[in-house]
Amino acid sequence: MVISNTFSDMRLHDRTSTTLHSLRHGSRTHQRGVSLATVMDRGGRHFGPVASEEDHDAFSFPTDKYDTFISHTWRTSRRAKYAALLYYTSLFPAVCAGLAAGILAFALEVNGLLPPFGLIEGYETVEIPEPLPGSLWCLLMGGCTFFAILVMWARLLDLAESTRGAKKVSYFFDRLCINQNDAELKQVGIDSIGAYLRNSNSMLVLWSPQYFTRLWCCFELAVFLEKSTNAEFESFLQNSYAEVRQASVGALLDLRRNSSPTDINDGETVRARIAVATSALKVRKETHDRKLMIIPVQVGVFCMAALVIGYVILFLGRVMEFLDRDLVDPFWALAMFGFCVAICRFCRRYSQDRLELNSQIAQFTVSQADCNFPEDREFIKAVITWLYSTTLNEIDGIAAFESVLRSRVQQNVDRILGSRLHVPWRLTIALMFLQTLHGLDSVAETLMIPSHHHGTALAENTARQAARSFAQVCLVPACLYLAIVTSYLLPKRKGKLAEFASNVIFVFVTFCFATVCVLFVAGPIYEMPTLVSVPLNLTFGLILLSVQACSNYVSSWFPFRMHGSPSSNQKTGQEAGQEAIQEPGEHESRMERHRDEGDFEHVLEPGEPQGTTSMNIMALRPKADESSPTTAQDATILGNAMVSERHPSPPPLSLSCCCCER
């Protein structure tokens, strides 16, 4: 048993030293990337729980640098992650292409190059005594183009890169970039995840409520955030300690690299250069943080569901106008009610996940993150300690990482998603796009009236319809904002009856708002004389836009100050961290409720986990024979400048073989 433990200890020591060396030098051993088209192939099939038996090297290619590192947890649904990737990568180009196709169809219809679908009865008025030719081309061509580009955009990008012979945009996706068939190469890939992150330009986090509960996901964030916090720990200042003790590590490194010994001993030069270096470090951090994209998967599910349901309702509504004009108003009333019911679950789930994201960041501690094997936990703690503590003190290193995550990740989330009451702009644009196509068809109908009806009456009718369509397009963001606010204000789920009552309230509020705006405001305004109808509808639309914009502005700081400010996050996190230190053992896993969804944790797990052995973390530091020599005295100087020793040195850590379980 002693011999076995000693042998395992030696293996783990070598493996950990190799891992830290690769982190330090950005090793590119067996570094392979995949294209976005491969990641999203067949609805994101590689996100599924069962690994494919195909040759994974056929999907990947050698690369020196990753453009995007995709971080996710295997406990999240494959379809949810696929929807989130569609939302982030393909939605905007799909909207542009669909809008272009809709405008082209509008032009062809107006010029008589596309035939009408039929006559819409019930439009006979004094100005227009005949039924209008029916238009469906804008919605049909624009919608088909939109959904085709949405699904095929990644493949089109891959084709364009191959045609031009340009360098491929490479993504890191664990299952395909780490060899799954060769155990040795698989272990090498797992050991090099930190180095792969160092060689990544950006990081895309597909967040779900399970993400921050997985220790390996937190490890990936730790390495990426440390990339701009302190990329090296081996360059230290040897002089002017009294002047530089309050400076950040980055400022010290910049001063060391760009100053001569004479300048360092000059007090005024030191203070000036530290101020400049600290400012430059802050800019670098802000630039680097923009490369960290955190996308809740539920916002992608919400967007895709709203798009599909909305398009089907709009298409059936246009078809209903051809079939029986008398049934159009009842159909739209029933359709709006059905849309509210269908979207209720997705909207409320997104609001709850958005609240959970802020809560998890504010209360994040490494001790609460789950890990399947104790030896993996100790290994990850050792690496995080090496990254964030100059004295290799585990408590200080973990605390430093938790503080960085609470402050900078929360700021990143607020920058990307806004406050919890903020409507994501991609979601707003997508639904406004559908309503725009519907409005183009409505305006085209008035312009396709036979030539002998052309005149002032036709121009007035067209102007009224265009103004009404504009107001309906502007109604979309207002309805979305109302839905988000209603979901936020409704009570949490405490039982089936309470959940049912909350859903009823949500449907009632959103349905009443849409009904009042469409039937009792925009409708009566449309029937007014043109000189009154057009200005009133335009004003109504602008009011809807301005109210939503002003509400977003207010909600961007009000809830943020109440629940999500950096100071409150750090305070809450520090309290949670103190509780974690005081309470022995591990916290109860928050993932038990997800066990029934299936455990996909072992996608990249080595076949035989190694036993637990003991090793001193102080022996894991790379030696000073590398490119940037250091001394023990230098380490003490910088360590005392940056870390407040609140606790004695930690006991030796127990390290084990690293399993990429998520």
C-alpha positions, 0 to 999 in steps of 0.5 A: 500500500505504501509503495502504491501510494508513493508511485501514485504520488510520483505520477501525480507530481509529474502530471501536476508539474506538467500542467503548471508548466503548460499553463506558464508557457502556453503549451500547444501540445496536441492542440486541435480546434473545430469549426462552428459548423462542426459544433452545431452539426445536426442540431448540436448532436455532439452536445448529446449524452452519448459520445460518438464512436467516430474518429474525432480527429476527422472533425478537428484540425491543428490550430495555434490559437483558439478564437473562442473557447466554449465552456458548458456543463454536460448537465444542461440539455443539448437542445438548450445549448444549441438554441443558445448558440443559434441565438448568439452566432446566427440570429443577427445575420438571419434577421438581416437576410430575412429582412432583405428578402422581405423587402425584395418580395415587397418590391416585386409585389408592388411592381406586379412581378409576383402574383397576389395569393387571392382577394381579401373580402371585407375591405369595401369602403367608399374610397376602395369599393373592391376587395384587396389583392391578398399579399403573403410573399413578404412573410413567406419569403422573408420567413423562409430565408430567415429560418434557412440562414439561422440554421445554415449560417455556421455552414455558410461561414465554413464554406466561405472560409474554404472557398477563399482559402482563409484561415479557419475560425477555430473553436474549442469544444472539449468532446471533439478537441480532446481525443476520446479514443486514445487514453494517453492522448485523452489525459494529455488533452485534459491536462492541457485545458488551462493552456488551451484557455491561455491560447484562446482569444475569447470565452463563450459560457453557455450558462445554466443554473448548473454551471457554477455548481461544477468545479471544472467549469469554475476552473475554466473561468479561473484560468481565463480571468487570471489571464488578464489579472496576472499572466506571470508570477515570476517577475518581481521587483527587488528595489523600492519596496516601500514605494510599490507595495500598494501597486497591483501585480500588473503594474509591478510587472510593467514597471519591472519590464520597462524600467532600468535599476536607476529609474526604479530607485528614483521615487518620483519615477516609480510613482509616475510609472506605477500610476501609468502602469496601473491605468494601462492594466485597468484598460487591459482588464476591461478589454479582456473582460469584453471577450468573456461572453456569458449567455444563459441558455434559456434566453436562446430557448425563449427566443427560438420558441417565440420566433417559431410560435410567432411566425406560425401565428402570423402566417395562419393569420394571413391565411385566415384573411383569404379564407373568411374575413369575418373570422379574422378578429376572433382568430387574432384574439385567440392567437394572442391569448394562445401566444401568451400561454405558450410563451409564459413558461419560457419567459418565466423560466428566463426571468428565474434563471436570470435571478439565479445567475446574479444570486450564484455569482454573489454567493459563489464559493469554491467549496460549494462547487460539486466535484465527483472525486475528492482528488479532482477537487484538490487538484483544481484547488492546487492549480487555482492557488498557483494562479492567484496566490504568490505565496502558494497559500490555498486560502488566499488563492481561493479567496482571491479568485472568488473575489475576482469572479464576483466583481468582474463576472457580475460586471460582465453579465450586467454589460451583456444582459443588462439588469434582470428587467432588461429585455435582450436586444437580440430577442427584441429585434427578432420579434420586431422583424416578424412583425415588420414582415407582416406590416410589409404585406399589409402595406403591399395589399393597398399598393396592389389595387388595380390602376384605375383606383390609383389616386388620393384615396389610395395614397391616404389608405396606404399612409394609414396602413403604414402608420398602423404597421409601424405602431404594431412593430413598436408594440413588440418591445413594450409587450416583451418588457411587460412580460419580463417585468411581470415574470420578475414580480410574480412570486416564486414557485411554492406549489402547483396551485401557486404556479398555476395562479402565477401563470394565469396572472402572467397570461391575463396581464400580457393579453390585456395589454396587447388587446388594449393596444391593438383593438382599442388604441391602434384600431380606432386610430386607423379608422380616423381621417388620414391627417389624424390617423397617421400622426396619432399612430406614429406618436403612439409607436414612438411612445411605446418605444420611448417607454420601453427605452426609458424603462430599460434605462431605469431598470439598468441601475435600480435593480442593480443597486438593490441586488447586484452591485459589485460591492454587495456581491463581494460582501455576500460572497465574503460572508458565504466564504466565511461560512464555507471555511467555518463549516467542515466538510462539503456543502450539500450538493445543489444538483440532486434535483437534476439527477433524474435528467441523466448524468453526463459528467464523464464525457471526458473522464479517464477510464480508471481514476487514480487513487488519492495520494498526498503531495506538498503544494509548495513542490509544484511550483516550476523551477527557476531554470526557465526563461524568467529566473526568480529567487525566494527573496523576490517571491517574499517581497511581492507576496508580502506586497500583494497578500495579507497573511491571515492564516498559517500555511495550509497543510499538504494537499491531496491531489489526484488524476484530473477528470474533465467532469462538468 
